[in-house]
């Protein structure tokens, strides 16, 4: 890829759109898993140019959105412990937990700092050995290797005041949970590009093999999405189900072996809570026993009250693909990016945010 503009060329887009219209005969429902794909689809009006035979729904591919309130409450409770510094990516600040948010407790005096990488958090820990720095490990397989690297570096440099609250999520298990639930019938899956850059395309093969659903890994530009839809439609019309890559400049079938080794050295799979889906087996990551001294949950006594969801918010249903933001009575009224009620409106990759910013007239 020389220039991003190469993947936004209108004449190529028109050719792909015409081809999709010519070959799409069967009514189908496609799910884009990744929140980054959702933003591209809405920002460039891709749904509007596809034939009526194609229905597109958004999935749970926003790591901020799928973080359960109980886990958010845990992070907020840690911020209340004297001597603890919370280091987190900026998107997490405004996400409402059951009773508060990191932004609110920061305004009330908690030491919550926005960082751009795990290395920033390590530097904070090195600079002030009298404080405990807890990095919030939010994200999918994309971010887990960098956090694993920070743990290894902290061990090597004997940084004893650095901890991780591991709230990581693994994507293939939750797709399996969605398919097993039977709540939404899918005919094709747009697989996430950044996640697949780490894990490769092989982990998606069970979807085509066991469920007969075609899968294509997509990049994030408009032409990437259109090419992905074209490839999915071609498979469906031929009665095929296999895993293909439409993002070969970023994804190899075997993934990034070095990143996978880092992740597997430091973490092991565990059950994880997903907003709207409950606990999904083997869909999270916890620190392996030899690195448990970096585990914030084990290092601190965390006092928690029962978690609850905001009244009227249907983020959980939206993340499962069974409802859209337009089905929510709060959308565009009580819930906006300036005053979000749920995380799907907070995150830049949330479906509600994408609908609000690029969805046009939503009747709000």
C-alpha positions as CSV (number, residue, x, y, z in Angstrom):
1,X,0.0,0.0,0.0
2,X,1.5,3.3,-1.1
3,X,-1.2,5.7,-0.2
4,X,-4.5,5.4,1.7
5,X,-6.2,7.1,-1.2
6,X,-5.6,4.0,-3.4
7,X,-8.2,2.3,-1.3
8,X,-10.8,5.1,-1.7
9,X,-10.8,5.4,-5.5
10,X,-14.4,6.0,-6.6
11,X,-14.0,4.3,-10.0
12,X,-12.8,1.1,-8.3
13,X,-15.7,1.3,-5.8
14,X,-18.2,1.8,-8.5
15,X,-16.9,-1.4,-10.3
16,X,-17.1,-3.4,-7.1
17,X,-20.6,-2.1,-6.3
18,X,-21.8,-3.0,-9.8
19,X,-20.3,-6.5,-9.5
20,X,-22.0,-7.0,-6.1
21,X,-25.4,-6.0,-7.5
22,X,-25.0,-8.3,-10.5
23,X,-24.1,-11.4,-8.5
24,X,-26.2,-11.0,-5.3
25,X,-29.4,-12.9,-5.8
26,X,-29.9,-14.6,-2.4
27,X,-31.1,-12.5,0.6
28,X,-28.3,-12.6,3.1
29,X,-27.3,-11.1,6.5
30,X,-23.7,-10.3,7.0
31,X,-22.1,-9.3,10.3
32,X,-19.1,-7.1,10.6
33,X,-17.4,-8.1,13.8
34,X,-15.0,-5.2,14.2
35,X,-16.0,-1.7,15.4
36,X,-13.5,-0.2,13.0
37,X,-15.4,-1.8,10.2
38,X,-18.7,-0.4,11.5
39,X,-17.3,3.1,11.4
40,X,-16.0,2.7,7.8
41,X,-19.3,1.2,6.7
42,X,-21.3,4.2,8.1
43,X,-18.8,6.9,7.4
44,X,-18.7,6.0,3.7
45,X,-22.4,5.0,3.3
46,X,-21.6,1.5,2.3
47,X,-24.9,0.1,3.4
48,X,-26.8,2.5,1.2
49,X,-25.0,1.4,-2.0
50,X,-25.4,-2.3,-1.5
51,X,-28.4,-4.2,-3.0
52,X,-31.5,-4.8,-1.0
53,X,-30.6,-8.5,-0.9
54,X,-27.8,-7.7,1.6
55,X,-28.6,-6.9,5.2
56,X,-25.7,-5.9,7.4
57,X,-25.6,-6.0,11.2
58,X,-22.8,-5.0,13.6
59,X,-21.2,-7.4,16.1
60,X,-19.4,-7.2,19.4
61,X,-16.0,-6.0,18.0
62,X,-15.6,-3.0,20.2
63,X,-13.4,-3.9,23.2
64,X,-14.5,-0.8,25.3
65,X,-18.2,-1.7,24.6
66,X,-18.0,-5.4,25.6
67,X,-16.3,-4.7,28.9
68,X,-18.8,-5.7,31.5
69,X,-19.9,-3.2,34.2
70,X,-18.6,-5.5,36.9
71,X,-15.1,-5.2,35.4
72,X,-15.4,-1.4,35.0
73,X,-16.5,-1.2,38.6
74,X,-13.4,-3.1,39.5
75,X,-11.2,-0.6,37.8
76,X,-13.0,2.3,39.5
77,X,-12.6,0.6,42.9
78,X,-8.9,0.2,42.3
79,X,-8.6,3.9,41.7
80,X,-10.0,4.6,45.2
81,X,-7.2,2.7,46.9
82,X,-4.6,5.1,48.4
83,X,-1.3,5.1,46.5
84,X,-2.7,3.5,43.3
85,X,-2.3,5.2,39.9
86,X,-4.6,3.9,37.2
87,X,-3.1,4.0,33.7
88,X,-5.5,3.6,30.8
89,X,-6.3,4.4,27.2
90,X,-8.4,7.5,26.8
91,X,-11.6,5.8,25.5
92,X,-12.0,4.2,28.9
93,X,-12.4,7.4,30.9
94,X,-16.0,8.3,29.9
95,X,-17.4,4.7,30.0
96,X,-20.0,4.6,32.7
97,X,-19.8,1.8,35.2
98,X,-22.6,0.9,37.6
99,X,-22.3,4.1,39.7
100,X,-19.5,6.2,38.3
101,X,-16.8,6.4,35.7
102,X,-13.0,6.9,35.7
103,X,-13.5,10.4,34.4
104,X,-15.7,11.2,37.4
105,X,-13.4,9.7,40.0
106,X,-10.5,11.5,38.4
107,X,-12.4,14.8,38.8
108,X,-12.9,13.9,42.5
109,X,-9.2,13.4,43.0
110,X,-8.3,9.8,42.0
111,X,-5.0,9.5,40.2
112,X,-6.2,8.3,36.7
113,X,-3.8,8.9,33.8
114,X,-4.3,8.6,30.1
115,X,-1.4,6.7,28.4
116,X,-0.8,5.8,24.8
117,X,1.1,2.6,25.4
118,X,2.0,0.2,28.1
119,X,5.5,1.6,28.0
120,X,4.1,4.9,29.2
121,X,2.6,3.1,32.2
122,X,6.0,1.4,32.9
123,X,7.7,4.8,32.9
124,X,5.2,6.1,35.4
125,X,6.0,3.1,37.7
126,X,9.7,3.6,37.3
127,X,9.5,7.3,38.1
128,X,7.5,6.8,41.3
129,X,8.4,3.6,43.1
130,X,6.2,4.7,46.1
131,X,3.0,4.4,44.1
132,X,1.4,1.3,42.5
133,X,0.6,1.7,38.8
134,X,-2.2,-0.5,37.5
135,X,-2.6,-0.7,33.8
136,X,-6.1,-1.5,32.5
137,X,-5.6,-4.4,30.1
138,X,-8.6,-3.7,27.8
139,X,-8.6,-5.0,24.3
140,X,-8.7,-8.0,22.0
141,X,-5.8,-10.1,20.7
142,X,-4.5,-6.9,19.1
143,X,-3.3,-5.3,22.3
144,X,-2.6,-8.4,24.4
145,X,1.0,-8.9,23.0
146,X,2.1,-5.4,23.9
147,X,0.8,-5.8,27.4
148,X,2.6,-9.2,27.7
149,X,5.7,-7.4,26.6
150,X,5.3,-4.8,29.3
151,X,5.0,-7.6,32.0
152,X,8.2,-9.2,30.7
153,X,10.0,-5.8,30.7
154,X,8.8,-5.1,34.2
155,X,10.2,-8.4,35.3
156,X,13.5,-7.9,33.6
157,X,13.9,-4.4,35.1
158,X,12.6,-5.5,38.5
159,X,9.8,-2.9,38.5
160,X,7.8,-4.2,41.5
161,X,5.1,-1.5,41.5
162,X,3.6,-2.3,38.1
163,X,0.4,-4.3,37.8
164,X,-2.1,-5.3,35.1
165,X,-5.9,-5.6,35.5
166,X,-6.4,-8.1,32.7
167,X,-9.8,-7.6,31.0
168,X,-8.7,-8.9,27.7
169,X,-11.1,-10.6,25.3
170,X,-10.5,-13.3,22.7
171,X,-12.7,-13.0,19.6
172,X,-13.2,-16.5,18.1
173,X,-14.9,-17.9,21.3
174,X,-17.5,-15.1,21.4
175,X,-18.4,-15.6,17.8
176,X,-19.0,-19.2,18.6
177,X,-21.2,-18.2,21.5
178,X,-23.2,-15.9,19.2
179,X,-23.7,-18.6,16.6
180,X,-24.6,-21.2,19.2
181,X,-27.2,-18.9,20.8
182,X,-29.2,-18.9,17.5
183,X,-30.5,-15.4,18.3
184,X,-29.3,-14.0,14.9
185,X,-29.0,-15.9,11.7
186,X,-25.8,-15.0,9.8
187,X,-24.9,-15.9,6.2
188,X,-21.5,-14.4,6.2
189,X,-18.9,-12.9,8.5
190,X,-16.6,-10.0,7.9
191,X,-13.7,-11.0,10.1
192,X,-11.6,-8.3,12.0
193,X,-8.4,-7.1,10.3
194,X,-6.3,-6.0,13.3
195,X,-7.2,-9.1,15.4
196,X,-6.4,-11.3,12.4
197,X,-3.1,-9.6,11.8
198,X,-2.1,-11.2,15.2
199,X,-4.0,-14.5,15.2
200,X,-4.1,-15.1,11.4
201,X,-7.1,-16.5,9.4
202,X,-6.8,-20.1,10.7
203,X,-8.7,-19.5,14.0
204,X,-11.8,-18.6,11.9
205,X,-11.9,-21.9,10.0
206,X,-14.3,-23.5,12.5
207,X,-17.0,-21.0,11.5
208,X,-16.9,-22.2,7.8
209,X,-16.3,-25.8,8.7
210,X,-18.8,-26.3,11.6
211,X,-21.5,-23.7,10.8
212,X,-21.3,-23.5,7.0
213,X,-20.8,-19.7,7.2
214,X,-18.4,-18.0,4.7
215,X,-15.8,-15.7,6.3
216,X,-13.5,-13.0,4.8
217,X,-10.9,-11.0,6.7
218,X,-11.2,-7.3,5.7
219,X,-9.1,-4.2,5.9
220,X,-10.5,-0.9,7.0
221,X,-10.8,1.3,3.9
222,X,-14.0,1.5,1.8
223,X,-12.6,-0.6,-1.0
224,X,-11.5,-3.2,1.6
225,X,-15.1,-3.6,2.8
226,X,-16.6,-3.7,-0.7
227,X,-14.1,-6.3,-1.8
228,X,-14.9,-8.3,1.3
229,X,-18.7,-8.1,0.7
230,X,-18.0,-9.1,-3.0
231,X,-16.0,-12.2,-1.9
232,X,-18.7,-13.2,0.6
233,X,-21.5,-12.8,-1.9
234,X,-19.5,-14.9,-4.4
235,X,-19.1,-17.7,-1.8
236,X,-22.8,-17.6,-0.9
237,X,-24.0,-17.7,-4.5
238,X,-21.7,-20.7,-5.2
239,X,-22.8,-22.5,-2.1
240,X,-19.3,-22.4,-0.6
241,X,-18.1,-21.7,2.9
242,X,-14.5,-21.1,3.5
243,X,-12.1,-18.5,5.0
244,X,-10.5,-16.0,2.7
245,X,-8.3,-12.9,3.2
246,X,-9.2,-9.6,1.5
247,X,-6.5,-7.8,3.6
248,X,-3.3,-9.5,2.5
249,X,-1.2,-6.4,3.0
250,X,-1.9,-6.8,6.8
251,X,-2.8,-10.5,7.4
252,X,-1.1,-13.8,6.9
253,X,-2.9,-17.1,7.4
254,X,-0.5,-18.0,10.2
255,X,-0.7,-14.6,11.9
256,X,2.1,-12.9,13.7
257,X,4.0,-15.7,15.3
258,X,6.2,-13.5,17.5
259,X,3.2,-11.7,18.9
260,X,1.4,-15.0,19.6
261,X,4.4,-16.3,21.4
262,X,4.6,-13.3,23.6
263,X,0.9,-13.5,24.4
264,X,1.1,-17.3,25.1
265,X,4.2,-16.9,27.3
266,X,2.5,-14.4,29.7
267,X,-1.2,-15.2,29.4
268,X,-3.5,-18.2,29.4
269,X,-7.2,-18.4,28.4
270,X,-9.9,-18.1,31.1
271,X,-13.6,-17.4,31.3
272,X,-14.5,-13.7,30.7
273,X,-17.6,-11.6,31.1
274,X,-19.0,-9.9,28.0
275,X,-21.6,-7.1,28.1
276,X,-24.9,-8.5,27.0
277,X,-23.5,-12.1,26.7
278,X,-22.5,-13.0,30.2
279,X,-19.6,-15.3,30.9
280,X,-18.1,-17.0,27.8
281,X,-15.7,-19.9,28.4
282,X,-12.0,-19.4,27.3
283,X,-12.7,-16.0,25.9
284,X,-10.5,-14.0,28.3
285,X,-6.8,-13.9,29.3
286,X,-5.3,-14.1,32.7
287,X,-1.7,-13.9,33.8
288,X,0.0,-17.3,34.0
289,X,1.1,-18.5,37.5
290,X,4.7,-17.4,37.0
291,X,3.6,-13.8,36.4
292,X,0.8,-13.5,38.9
293,X,2.7,-11.0,41.0
294,X,1.7,-8.5,38.3
295,X,-2.0,-9.3,38.7
296,X,-3.8,-6.4,40.2
297,X,-6.8,-8.5,41.3
298,X,-4.5,-10.6,43.4
299,X,-2.4,-7.7,44.7
300,X,-5.2,-5.5,46.0
301,X,-8.3,-6.1,48.1
302,X,-11.1,-4.7,45.9
303,X,-14.4,-4.0,47.5
304,X,-17.3,-4.2,45.1
305,X,-21.1,-3.8,45.2
306,X,-23.4,-5.6,42.8
307,X,-23.1,-4.3,39.3
308,X,-26.1,-3.1,37.3
309,X,-26.8,-1.8,33.8
310,X,-28.2,1.7,33.1
311,X,-32.0,1.7,32.8
312,X,-33.1,1.6,29.2
313,X,-29.7,1.0,27.6
314,X,-29.7,-1.9,25.1
315,X,-26.0,-2.0,24.4
316,X,-25.9,-5.7,25.1
317,X,-28.6,-6.5,22.5
318,X,-26.7,-4.3,20.0
319,X,-23.4,-6.1,20.6
320,X,-25.1,-9.4,20.0
321,X,-26.5,-8.2,16.7
322,X,-30.1,-8.7,17.6
323,X,-31.0,-5.0,17.8
324,X,-29.7,-1.8,16.3
325,X,-29.2,1.6,18.0
326,X,-32.4,2.8,16.3
327,X,-34.3,0.3,18.5
328,X,-33.1,2.1,21.7
329,X,-35.5,4.7,23.0
330,X,-32.5,6.6,24.5
331,X,-30.6,6.9,21.3
332,X,-30.1,10.5,20.1
333,X,-32.2,11.8,23.0
334,X,-31.0,11.0,26.5
335,X,-27.9,9.2,25.1
336,X,-25.5,11.2,22.8
337,X,-21.7,11.3,22.5
338,X,-21.7,14.4,24.8
339,X,-23.8,12.7,27.4
340,X,-23.5,8.9,26.8
341,X,-25.6,6.5,28.8
342,X,-23.9,3.3,27.5
343,X,-20.5,2.4,26.2
344,X,-21.7,1.9,22.6
345,X,-22.1,5.7,22.5
346,X,-18.8,6.4,24.3
347,X,-16.3,4.5,22.2
348,X,-15.2,5.8,18.8
349,X,-15.8,2.3,17.5
350,X,-19.2,1.8,19.2
351,X,-22.2,1.1,16.9
352,X,-24.3,3.8,18.6
353,X,-21.5,6.4,18.0
354,X,-21.2,5.4,14.4
355,X,-25.0,5.6,13.9
356,X,-25.1,9.0,15.6
357,X,-22.2,10.5,13.7
358,X,-22.8,9.0,10.2
359,X,-26.2,7.5,10.2
360,X,-28.0,10.6,8.9
361,X,-31.6,11.3,10.0
362,X,-32.3,8.9,12.8
363,X,-35.4,10.6,14.0
364,X,-33.8,11.9,17.2
